[in-house]
C-alpha cells in the first residue's frame, strides 16, 4: 500500500470590518483554490482581523 503524499498551501484571507465583504472575498479565494485542485483543510483567525486558509492536494 502506497503512502499518500500531500502538498500544502497557505493563503491569507483579507480582513474587513464588514462581514458580507469578508465572506465574499473569502469565497472568491476558496473557489479559485478549489478550481486548482486544492482542498480546504482549516481556517485560522489571525489577530482578529483576517484569517489564513490551509489547503492540501495530492503531491505529483
Beta strands, then each sheet from edge to edge (+ up, - down):
strand 1: 6-13
strand 2: 39-46
strand 3: 50-58
sheet 1: 1+ 3- 2+
end
